[in-house]
Amino acid sequence: MKRVVVTGIGAITPIGNTVATYLEGLQKGVSGAGPITQFDAALFKTRFACEVKDFDPTAFMDKREVRRVDRFTQFAMASAAEAITNSGLDLEKINKLRAGVIWASGIGGIHTFEKEVEDHVLGNGTPRHNPFLIPKMISNMGAGMISIQYGFMGINYATVSACASSSHAIINAADYIRMGKADLMVAGGSESTISRTAVGGFTSMKAMSERNDDPLTASRPYDKNRDGFVLGEGGAALILEEYEHARQRGAHIYAEYVGGGMTADAYHITAPHPEGIGVIEVMRIALEEANMQPSDIDYINTHGTSTPLGDVAELKAIVKIFGDEASKVNISSTKSMMGHLLGAAGSVEAIACILGMQHGFVPPTINHFTDDPEIDPSLNLTFNEPQQRHIRAALSNTFGFGGHNASIIFRQV
């Protein structure tokens, strides 16, 4: 089976609009949360989110094209552009029939859909819809637009599995390279759901924090007083490449993708399995595929959304699978800084793992104030400050509504 390496990365997040500024945010442990600016949230129970700031899509697309795509696709184009540039690929020298794109979005163009409903359904009912309504709204358009932009004519589709979506995109893309069906793949995801519909829907589920008086500290995974996740937006792209293909062109290699696990809880549409069977198994599969033992992992980037049930369940699963090694590994939730990017979470957090390996640090779990008695005190949850550590290998977990579980392992080369 062929080896797969990461040769390019791109990110646009609530704590940085480039990989460099994202890295700086992770190292400083900053919060990207603040009052919602994309709509008037005065009547909502939750009135804050982790928004991308000062984003100019015309830096990546012409103005005409910007009007034809949803914000989540704009994030896809921005992060993919950075990753392609970062990879040093000469697009004239690669076989574009063997270059593909697998791009995720858990929800897709909800801004577009919401605006069309407001403008044309709730008005006088006259059917004068935007001719770009459907292509702007559908979740696969990130994958489609990236392939059109760069002429990549290989494997191309979208993965949609809620919050596990972009982790599934990375795993699928890596598998195609391993099987010899592609030389390189753009893999990742983007999401932009800070809208009336999404915020209203999540708050009605009581899934989101309502700490409106202090949004900067609202996302507090593993804290006793956590009260739900904070909605985020953004995107991230990884250039996955067959090792010999990358070596022959002299590419810089950030990390090697060595294993991925995929399971289902088969239990409940939103709640985690009480015994964590699917989560335990997904980490076991990833370790087995990577031919690694728990002692080989130095850092776990958890799903860690800051929900009362989910945080504890995941940590119990880690203790179950890692055993005595659980207290030796650094664990953190970067969602404490940038909120929950839903379908983009896996790719953004994968890059956090890669940056940690490259720069020798563990991103922190910020906003910790009170220990939770249900959480094993021996675990190193990297509270409030980053920790310096040589990371040989990192595991990243993402879990989605519907019971979708994914785990990814990267190691240094």
C-alpha positions in Angstrom: 0.0 0.0 0.0 1.4 3.4 -1.0 2.3 6.0 1.6 0.4 9.3 1.9 2.0 12.6 3.1 0.8 16.1 3.6 2.5 18.6 1.4 0.3 21.7 1.7 -2.0 23.2 4.2 -4.5 26.2 4.1 -6.8 27.5 6.8 -9.3 30.2 7.4 -10.6 30.2 11.0 -12.1 32.5 13.7 -8.6 32.9 15.2 -6.7 33.5 11.9 -7.4 33.8 8.2 -4.2 32.1 7.1 -2.1 29.2 8.4 0.4 31.6 9.9 -2.2 33.6 11.8 -4.0 30.4 12.8 -0.7 29.1 14.3 -0.2 32.3 16.2 -3.7 32.1 17.6 -3.2 28.5 18.7 0.2 29.3 20.4 -1.3 32.3 22.2 -4.5 30.5 23.2 -6.9 33.2 22.0 -10.7 33.0 21.8 -12.4 33.8 18.5 -15.8 34.3 20.1 -17.8 37.5 20.1 -21.3 39.0 19.4 -22.8 37.8 16.1 -22.5 40.4 13.4 -24.0 38.5 10.4 -27.6 39.1 11.5 -29.4 40.8 14.4 -29.4 38.2 17.1 -31.0 40.3 19.8 -34.1 38.0 20.2 -32.1 34.8 20.2 -31.1 32.9 23.4 -27.5 32.7 22.0 -26.2 35.9 20.6 -22.6 35.2 20.0 -20.4 32.9 17.8 -16.9 32.4 16.5 -17.0 34.3 13.2 -14.3 34.7 10.6 -13.2 38.3 10.7 -12.3 40.7 7.9 -12.7 38.1 5.2 -12.5 39.4 1.6 -13.5 36.7 -0.9 -12.4 38.9 -3.8 -8.8 38.1 -2.8 -9.5 34.5 -4.2 -12.3 35.0 -6.7 -13.5 37.7 -9.0 -16.5 39.7 -8.0 -18.9 38.0 -10.5 -17.9 34.6 -9.2 -18.3 35.7 -5.5 -22.0 36.5 -6.2 -22.5 33.0 -7.6 -21.3 31.0 -4.6 -22.3 30.7 -0.9 -20.0 31.8 1.9 -19.0 28.2 2.7 -17.7 27.8 -0.9 -15.8 31.1 -0.6 -14.1 29.6 2.5 -13.3 26.5 0.5 -11.7 28.5 -2.3 -9.7 30.6 0.1 -8.3 27.7 2.1 -7.6 25.6 -1.0 -5.8 28.5 -2.7 -3.5 28.8 0.3 -2.8 25.0 0.4 -2.1 24.8 -3.3 0.4 27.7 -3.1 1.9 26.3 0.1 2.5 22.9 -1.5 4.7 24.4 -4.3 2.8 22.4 -6.9 3.6 23.2 -10.5 0.1 22.7 -12.0 1.6 22.5 -15.5 3.7 19.4 -14.6 1.2 17.2 -12.8 -1.3 14.7 -14.3 -4.6 16.4 -13.6 -6.5 13.2 -14.4 -4.8 11.8 -11.2 -5.5 14.8 -9.1 -8.8 15.0 -7.2 -10.8 16.8 -4.6 -12.9 15.5 -1.7 -14.4 18.4 0.1 -16.8 18.3 3.0 -19.6 20.5 4.4 -22.0 19.3 7.0 -24.8 21.7 6.0 -23.8 23.6 2.9 -25.3 26.8 1.6 -27.7 27.6 4.5 -27.2 31.4 4.0 -28.3 31.2 0.4 -31.3 29.0 1.3 -32.4 31.3 4.1 -32.1 34.5 2.0 -34.2 33.0 -0.8 -36.9 31.9 1.5 -37.0 35.3 3.1 -37.0 37.2 -0.2 -39.3 35.0 -2.3 -41.4 32.7 -0.1 -42.3 35.0 2.8 -42.9 37.9 0.4 -45.8 37.9 -2.0 -45.0 34.3 -3.2 -43.9 35.3 -6.7 -41.4 32.7 -7.9 -38.5 34.9 -8.9 -35.6 32.9 -7.4 -32.0 33.5 -8.0 -30.9 31.2 -10.9 -27.8 30.3 -8.8 -29.9 29.2 -5.8 -29.4 25.4 -6.3 -25.7 25.5 -7.1 -25.0 27.9 -4.3 -26.9 25.8 -1.8 -25.8 22.2 -2.5 -23.0 20.8 -0.3 -20.8 19.5 -3.1 -20.1 22.8 -4.6 -16.9 23.3 -2.6 -15.5 20.2 -4.2 -16.8 21.2 -7.7 -15.4 24.8 -7.6 -12.0 23.7 -6.4 -11.7 21.2 -9.2 -12.9 23.8 -11.8 -10.4 26.4 -10.5 -7.4 24.1 -10.8 -8.5 21.7 -13.5 -8.3 18.6 -11.3 -10.1 15.9 -13.3 -9.7 13.0 -10.9 -11.9 11.7 -8.1 -14.3 14.5 -7.0 -17.1 14.5 -4.5 -18.4 15.7 -1.2 -18.6 13.9 2.2 -21.6 14.8 4.4 -21.5 13.3 7.9 -22.3 16.2 10.2 -19.3 17.1 12.3 -17.2 14.2 11.1 -17.5 15.3 7.4 -14.1 16.7 6.7 -12.3 13.9 8.7 -14.1 11.5 6.4 -13.0 13.5 3.4 -9.3 13.2 4.5 -9.6 9.5 5.2 -11.3 8.8 1.8 -8.8 10.9 -0.1 -5.9 9.2 1.6 -7.3 5.8 0.8 -7.6 6.5 -2.9 -3.9 7.5 -2.9 -3.0 4.4 -1.0 -4.8 2.3 -3.5 -3.0 3.9 -6.4 -6.1 5.6 -7.8 -4.7 9.2 -7.4 -1.3 10.9 -7.1 -2.6 13.8 -5.0 -5.9 15.0 -3.5 -7.2 18.2 -2.1 -9.1 17.2 1.1 -10.8 19.3 3.7 -14.0 21.1 4.5 -15.7 24.4 5.0 -18.8 25.6 6.8 -20.6 28.9 7.3 -23.8 28.4 9.4 -23.9 31.5 11.5 -27.4 32.3 10.4 -30.9 32.8 12.0 -31.9 29.3 10.9 -28.9 27.4 12.2 -28.5 29.4 15.5 -32.2 29.1 16.1 -32.2 25.4 15.4 -29.2 24.6 17.6 -30.5 26.7 20.5 -33.9 25.0 20.4 -32.0 21.8 20.9 -30.2 23.4 23.9 -26.9 22.4 22.3 -25.2 25.8 22.4 -23.9 27.9 25.2 -26.0 30.8 26.3 -23.2 32.6 28.1 -24.0 35.9 26.4 -22.5 38.0 29.1 -19.0 36.5 28.5 -18.7 35.0 25.0 -14.9 34.9 25.1 -15.0 32.2 27.8 -18.2 30.4 26.7 -16.5 27.5 25.0 -15.1 25.6 28.0 -14.5 21.9 27.3 -14.1 19.8 30.4 -15.0 22.6 32.8 -17.6 21.7 35.3 -19.8 24.6 34.3 -19.7 24.1 30.5 -23.2 24.7 29.0 -22.9 23.8 25.3 -20.8 24.5 22.2 -20.1 27.8 20.5 -20.8 27.9 16.8 -17.9 28.6 14.5 -17.2 29.0 10.8 -14.3 28.6 8.4 -12.4 26.0 6.4 -9.2 24.1 6.0 -7.5 22.3 3.1 -4.8 19.6 3.1 -2.8 18.6 0.0 -2.4 14.8 0.4 0.2 13.3 -1.9 1.7 9.9 -2.7 5.1 9.8 -1.0 7.2 9.1 -4.0 5.3 11.6 -6.1 6.0 14.3 -3.4 9.7 13.2 -3.0 10.4 13.3 -6.7 9.2 16.9 -7.0 11.2 17.9 -3.9 8.1 18.9 -1.9 8.2 19.9 1.7 6.5 17.2 3.8 4.6 18.4 6.8 3.5 15.0 8.1 2.5 11.6 7.1 -1.1 10.3 7.2 -0.8 6.8 8.7 -4.2 5.7 9.8 -7.9 6.5 9.9 -10.9 4.9 11.6 -14.6 5.2 10.8 -17.5 3.8 12.9 -21.1 4.5 13.8 -22.7 4.6 17.3 -25.9 3.2 15.9 -27.6 4.6 19.0 -29.2 8.1 18.9 -29.5 11.1 16.5 -27.6 13.5 18.8 -26.5 11.8 22.1 -23.3 9.8 22.4 -23.5 6.1 23.1 -23.5 5.7 26.9 -20.7 3.0 26.8 -18.7 4.7 24.1 -18.5 1.6 22.0 -18.2 3.3 18.6 -15.7 5.9 19.9 -13.5 3.2 21.5 -13.6 1.2 18.3 -12.8 4.1 16.0 -9.6 4.9 17.8 -8.7 1.2 18.0 -9.1 0.9 14.2 -7.0 4.1 13.5 -4.2 2.8 15.7 -4.4 -0.7 14.1 -4.2 0.8 10.6 -1.3 3.0 11.6 0.4 0.0 13.1 0.8 1.9 16.3 0.4 1.4 20.1 -1.2 4.0 22.4 2.3 4.7 23.7 3.3 6.0 20.2 0.7 8.9 20.4 1.9 12.1 22.1 -1.2 14.3 21.5 -4.9 13.8 21.1 -7.0 16.6 19.6 -10.4 15.7 21.0 -13.9 16.3 19.6 -14.4 18.2 22.9 -17.3 20.4 22.1 -18.0 21.7 25.6 -21.2 19.8 26.0 -22.1 18.1 29.4 -22.4 14.6 28.1 -20.1 14.4 25.1 -16.9 15.7 26.8 -17.0 13.1 29.6 -18.0 10.2 27.2 -15.0 10.8 24.9 -12.5 11.0 27.8 -13.8 7.8 29.2 -13.3 6.1 25.8 -9.7 7.5 25.6 -9.0 6.0 29.0 -10.5 2.7 27.9 -8.4 2.4 24.8 -5.2 4.0 26.0 -5.1 2.4 29.5 -2.1 3.4 31.5 -0.8 5.6 28.6 -3.8 7.9 28.9 -2.2 10.0 31.6 1.0 10.3 29.6 -0.5 11.8 26.4 -1.4 15.5 26.0 -5.1 16.0 25.3 -6.8 19.2 24.3 -9.8 20.7 22.6 -9.0 23.5 20.2 -12.8 24.1 20.0 -12.2 26.1 23.2 -10.6 28.7 21.0 -12.4 28.7 17.6 -15.7 27.1 18.5 -17.3 24.2 16.6 -16.9 24.4 12.8 -19.2 21.5 12.3 -18.4 19.9 8.9 -15.1 21.8 8.7 -14.0 20.8 12.3 -12.0 17.7 11.3 -9.8 19.4 8.7 -9.2 22.5 10.8 -8.2 20.3 13.8 -6.1 18.1 11.7 -4.0 21.2 10.8 -3.8 22.1 14.5 -2.2 18.6 15.0 0.2 19.1 12.1 1.2 22.6 13.3 1.8 21.2 16.8 4.1 18.5 15.3 6.0 21.1 13.2 6.5 23.6 16.0 6.8 21.4 19.0 3.8 22.4 21.1 0.4 21.3 22.2 -2.4 23.8 21.6 -4.3 24.5 24.9 -7.8 23.9 26.1 -8.6 27.4 27.2 -11.3 28.7 29.5 -10.8 26.1 32.3 -11.9 27.4 35.7 -13.5 24.6 37.6 -12.5 20.9 37.6 -15.3 18.4 36.8 -15.4 15.6 39.3 -16.6 13.2 36.6 -13.3 13.6 34.7 -10.3 11.6 35.6 -7.9 14.1 37.3 -4.8 12.1 36.0 -5.5 13.2 32.4 -3.4 16.0 31.0 -6.0 18.2 29.3 -3.5 21.0 28.6 -5.5 23.6 30.4 -5.3 27.3 29.6 -1.6 27.4 28.3 0.1 25.6 25.4 2.7 23.1 26.4 6.0 22.5 24.7 6.3 18.9 23.6 8.0 17.0 20.8 5.0 15.3 19.1 5.9 12.2 17.2 2.3 11.4 16.3 -1.1 12.9 16.9 -4.6 11.5 16.8 -7.6 13.7 16.0 -11.2 12.7 16.8 -14.4 14.0 15.3 -18.0 12.8 15.9 -21.2 13.9 14.3 -24.9 13.9 14.8 -26.3 10.6 13.6 -23.5 8.7 15.4 -20.7 9.2 12.8 -17.2 8.7 14.3 -13.9 9.4 12.7 -10.3 9.3 14.0 -7.2 10.3 12.1 -3.5 9.8 12.9 -0.6 11.8 11.6 3.1 11.3 12.4 6.3 13.1 11.7 8.3 11.9 8.7 
